[in-house]
Amino acid sequence: MDGNVADIRGLLALCDQYDALLLLDDAHGFGVLNEGRGGLTERARASDRVIYLATLGKAAGVSGAAVAAHESVIDWLIQKARPYIYTTASPPLLAACLLESLRQIEAGEARRARLFSHISQLREGLGDLKLGALMPSDTPIQPLVIGANAEAVRLSQALLERGLLVPAIRTPTVPADTARLRITLSAAHSADDVSQLVEALHAIT
């Protein structure tokens, strides 16, 4: 929700200390926060303690999810995970699309560079914004904290009237008095798109 990144190295150190496993639900990192393969796990050394869950409906552009873990964990899931046992297998077409998505992710450094350029452009453009403050985030999710629920909704609607879809996230999804506009950038956006959003946010202050 906040575009922040977990301290994976620190969490793995705790797992080593207490003989625990670490479940990483890398919904937004997979295909984005990486060097061509995987996601957040590239911020830490590969570990048998990691159970890595990659959502396939975001950067991969298909649906479903994938789990990567030690062989013993995968064997246990195959035998015991009821959602897996009683779910129809993915159709071949989906599998073929996913294979192509993985090839695109591996070769997608230019798209990732464009995406992170958009992030820098947005943060620079909103540095002196009066209506709210961007939370610290180096990811494509850039939350702009407004405060009151009603004000966040008003601003979201004002942006929508300008052709910009920026949802308002309110209590109880986030703590009271921290309602926010959840800006989500994409490599499919252009620099002009980002400029349009920055100009609109300044205009509706």
Beta strands, then each sheet from edge to edge (+ up, - down):
strand 1: 22-25
strand 2: 50-55
strand 3: 65-68
strand 4: 133-134
strand 5: 141-147
strand 6: 168-169
strand 7: 179-184
sheet 1: 1+ 2+ 3-
sheet 2: 4+ 5- 7+ 6-
end
